[in-house]
Amino acid sequence: MNLQPSFRVHLADPLGFVDTPFIITTAYTNAKEMPRAEWFLVVPEGKGLLFSQRSKLDLQTFPDDRVQFDEELLLNEALDQARLRLRRYLQENKEKLSPLLLAKQTELQPSDHTHLAKVWMRGAYCGCLSEIRAKSECQALIDTLVWIHGLPMLTIGDL
């Protein structure tokens, strides 16, 4: 099985945060062509909190053709896991607001690497982006983050 290394970026509703939480999901195969998926959740608290996880399937072929096993399946599963982790974070850390915040589904909007570039250039969550680059095994994401780390930072001043 050879999956195309890919990643996606999703933006969550602000849900009482100052900024928008975002999720990066990946799908790829390792050197032995075993499927892997990762998710990275950045919660905008302080300089950013990073939660992450890698899923591994030690099979080269999927045993049943009733499910199409591809990048899409892995990316969607990783996204579901990250969404649940965000909801758990809200429940554990936003005690008074959590009943209101969790009463509705956690909405996610697709984005792309541009969001990561904007976050980096404004100097937000740079530590999280660096940690994601160090932890990920998805070459497509690593290459993008290496490029982003070379971007200049914006200088911002009040008028």
C-alpha positions as CSV (number, residue, x, y, z in Angstrom):
1,M,0.0,0.0,0.0
2,N,1.4,3.3,-1.0
3,L,-0.5,6.4,0.1
4,Q,0.4,9.8,-1.2
5,P,1.8,11.8,1.7
6,S,-0.7,14.5,2.4
7,F,-1.9,16.9,5.1
8,R,-4.9,19.1,5.7
9,V,-5.5,22.1,7.9
10,H,-8.8,22.8,9.6
11,L,-10.0,25.8,11.6
12,A,-12.3,25.3,14.5
13,D,-14.8,27.8,15.8
14,P,-13.2,30.1,18.4
15,L,-15.3,28.6,21.2
16,G,-14.5,31.2,23.7
17,F,-10.8,31.5,22.8
18,V,-9.2,34.7,21.7
19,D,-7.9,33.0,18.5
20,T,-9.0,30.0,16.4
21,P,-7.9,26.5,17.4
22,F,-6.6,24.6,14.4
23,I,-6.0,21.0,13.5
24,I,-3.5,19.5,11.1
25,T,-4.0,16.0,9.9
26,T,-1.7,13.8,7.9
27,A,-1.7,10.5,6.0
28,Y,1.3,8.7,4.6
29,T,3.1,5.4,4.6
30,N,6.4,4.7,6.3
31,A,9.4,3.1,4.7
32,K,7.8,-0.4,5.0
33,E,4.7,1.0,3.2
34,M,2.6,0.7,6.4
35,P,-0.2,3.3,6.6
36,R,0.1,6.1,9.2
37,A,-2.0,9.1,10.2
38,E,-1.2,12.0,12.6
39,W,-3.2,14.8,14.1
40,F,-2.0,18.0,15.7
41,L,-4.3,20.2,17.6
42,V,-3.2,23.8,18.5
43,V,-5.3,25.4,21.2
44,P,-4.8,29.2,21.5
45,E,-4.1,29.4,25.2
46,G,-1.0,31.5,26.0
47,K,1.7,30.7,23.5
48,G,-0.4,27.8,22.3
49,L,-1.0,24.3,23.6
50,L,-0.2,21.4,21.3
51,F,-1.8,18.0,21.5
52,S,-0.8,15.3,19.0
53,Q,-1.2,11.6,18.2
54,R,-0.1,9.1,15.6
55,S,-2.1,6.1,14.4
56,K,-0.4,3.1,12.9
57,L,-1.9,0.2,10.9
58,D,0.6,-2.6,10.4
59,L,-0.9,-4.0,7.2
60,Q,0.1,-3.5,3.7
61,T,-3.2,-4.4,2.3
62,F,-6.7,-3.8,3.7
63,P,-8.5,-7.1,4.3
64,D,-11.9,-6.1,3.0
65,D,-12.9,-4.2,-0.1
66,R,-16.1,-3.0,1.4
67,V,-14.2,0.0,2.8
68,Q,-12.0,2.0,0.5
69,F,-8.7,2.3,2.5
70,D,-7.0,5.5,1.3
71,E,-5.7,8.9,2.4
72,E,-9.2,10.2,2.7
73,L,-10.1,7.5,5.3
74,L,-7.0,8.2,7.3
75,L,-7.3,12.0,7.2
76,N,-11.0,11.8,8.2
77,E,-10.3,9.4,11.1
78,A,-7.4,11.6,12.4
79,L,-9.7,14.7,12.1
80,D,-12.4,12.9,14.2
81,Q,-9.9,12.0,16.9
82,A,-8.6,15.6,17.0
83,R,-12.1,17.0,17.2
84,L,-12.8,14.7,20.2
85,R,-9.6,15.9,21.9
86,L,-10.6,19.5,21.4
87,R,-14.0,18.7,23.0
88,R,-12.4,16.9,25.9
89,Y,-10.1,20.0,26.4
90,L,-13.1,22.3,26.5
91,Q,-14.8,20.0,29.0
92,E,-11.8,19.8,31.3
93,N,-10.6,23.5,31.1
94,K,-13.7,25.6,30.4
95,E,-15.8,24.3,33.3
96,K,-18.3,27.1,33.5
97,L,-18.7,27.5,29.7
98,S,-18.3,23.9,28.7
99,P,-22.0,23.0,28.8
100,L,-22.7,25.8,26.4
101,L,-19.7,25.2,24.2
102,L,-20.3,21.4,24.0
103,A,-24.1,21.7,23.4
104,K,-23.4,22.0,19.7
105,Q,-21.1,20.1,17.3
106,T,-17.6,21.4,17.0
107,E,-17.6,23.0,13.5
108,L,-14.4,22.8,11.4
109,Q,-13.7,24.7,8.3
110,P,-11.1,23.5,5.8
111,S,-8.1,25.7,5.3
112,D,-4.6,25.2,3.9
113,H,-1.0,25.9,4.5
114,T,-1.6,29.6,4.1
115,H,-3.1,29.7,7.6
116,L,0.1,28.2,9.0
117,A,2.1,30.8,7.1
118,K,0.0,33.6,8.5
119,V,0.3,32.3,12.0
120,W,4.0,32.0,11.7
121,M,4.5,35.5,10.2
122,R,2.5,37.1,13.0
123,G,4.7,35.3,15.5
124,A,1.8,33.3,17.0
125,Y,2.3,29.6,18.1
126,C,5.8,29.4,16.5
127,G,6.8,26.9,19.2
128,C,3.8,24.7,18.3
129,L,4.7,24.8,14.6
130,S,8.3,24.0,15.4
131,E,7.2,21.1,17.6
132,I,4.9,19.8,14.9
133,R,7.7,19.9,12.4
134,A,9.9,17.9,14.8
135,K,7.3,15.3,15.6
136,S,5.7,14.7,12.2
137,E,6.8,11.9,9.9
138,C,4.8,13.1,7.0
139,Q,7.3,14.5,4.5
140,A,4.7,16.8,2.8
141,L,4.0,18.5,6.1
142,I,7.6,18.7,7.1
143,D,8.6,20.3,3.8
144,T,5.8,22.9,4.1
145,L,6.8,23.7,7.7
146,V,10.5,24.0,6.7
147,W,9.4,26.5,4.0
148,I,7.2,28.4,6.5
149,H,10.0,28.6,9.1
150,G,12.0,30.5,6.4
151,L,9.3,33.2,6.1
152,P,9.9,36.6,7.6
153,M,8.0,37.8,10.6
154,L,5.7,40.8,10.3
155,T,6.5,43.9,12.2
156,I,3.3,45.3,13.7
157,G,2.9,48.8,15.2
158,D,0.0,50.9,16.2
159,L,-0.8,54.1,14.2
